[in-house]
Amino acid sequence: MRKRFYKELWSLRFAKMLQLEEQSVLDYEALLEESRRRFKAHPIIPHLEKLILDERRHARLVQELLRILERQPDTGS
């Protein structure tokens, strides 16, 4: 497979990964908000907060992978 096709393939994979990580942040934030509203000091709250931080970190890592991929030449075989 040509290098540009690999680059396109990885770009699609990373874009999907980024979309999933960002959606996870939104989902966990909604759960956190609901948990805080309904339960005040429920033991799940710190876990949700950590999950949100982790998902944001994952999103930043995928963004960095996309930047690295962008810098790669896409010519050749």
C-alpha positions as CSV (number, residue, x, y, z in Angstrom):
1,M,0.0,0.0,0.0
2,R,1.3,3.5,-0.8
3,K,2.4,5.7,2.0
4,R,-0.2,8.3,1.3
5,F,-2.9,5.6,1.7
6,Y,-1.5,4.7,5.1
7,K,-1.5,8.3,6.1
8,E,-5.1,8.6,5.0
9,L,-6.0,5.4,6.9
10,W,-4.3,6.6,10.1
11,S,-5.9,10.0,9.8
12,L,-9.3,8.4,9.7
13,R,-8.5,6.2,12.6
14,F,-7.2,9.1,14.7
15,A,-10.2,11.3,13.8
16,K,-12.5,8.6,15.0
17,M,-10.5,8.1,18.2
18,L,-10.7,11.8,18.8
19,Q,-14.4,11.9,18.2
20,L,-14.9,9.0,20.7
21,E,-12.7,10.6,23.4
22,E,-14.5,13.9,23.1
23,Q,-17.9,12.3,23.2
24,S,-16.8,10.3,26.3
25,V,-16.0,13.6,28.0
26,L,-19.4,14.9,27.3
27,D,-21.1,11.7,28.5
28,Y,-19.1,11.6,31.7
29,E,-19.8,15.3,32.4
30,A,-23.5,14.7,32.0
31,L,-23.3,11.8,34.4
32,L,-21.3,13.8,36.8
33,E,-23.8,16.7,36.7
34,E,-26.7,14.3,37.3
35,S,-24.9,12.6,40.1
36,R,-24.1,15.9,41.9
37,R,-27.6,17.1,41.5
38,R,-29.2,13.9,42.7
39,F,-26.8,12.5,45.3
40,K,-24.6,15.4,46.6
41,A,-21.6,13.4,47.9
42,H,-22.0,10.1,46.2
43,P,-18.8,7.9,46.1
44,I,-19.0,7.8,42.2
45,I,-18.3,11.5,41.9
46,P,-14.5,11.4,42.3
47,H,-14.4,8.4,39.8
48,L,-16.3,10.4,37.2
49,E,-14.1,13.4,37.7
50,K,-11.0,11.2,37.2
51,L,-12.6,9.6,34.1
52,I,-13.2,13.1,32.6
53,L,-9.6,14.1,33.2
54,D,-8.4,10.9,31.6
55,E,-10.6,11.3,28.6
56,R,-9.4,14.8,28.1
57,R,-5.8,13.6,28.3
58,H,-6.6,10.9,25.8
59,A,-8.1,13.5,23.4
60,R,-4.9,15.7,23.7
61,L,-2.8,12.6,22.9
62,V,-4.8,11.9,19.8
63,Q,-4.6,15.5,18.7
64,E,-0.8,15.2,19.0
65,L,-0.9,12.0,17.0
66,L,-2.8,13.9,14.3
67,R,-0.3,16.7,14.3
68,I,2.6,14.2,14.0
69,L,0.7,12.5,11.1
70,E,0.2,15.9,9.4
71,R,3.9,16.5,9.3
72,Q,4.6,13.2,7.6
73,P,5.2,13.3,3.9
74,D,2.6,11.4,1.9
75,T,4.5,10.7,-1.2
76,G,6.2,7.5,-2.2
77,S,5.2,3.9,-1.9
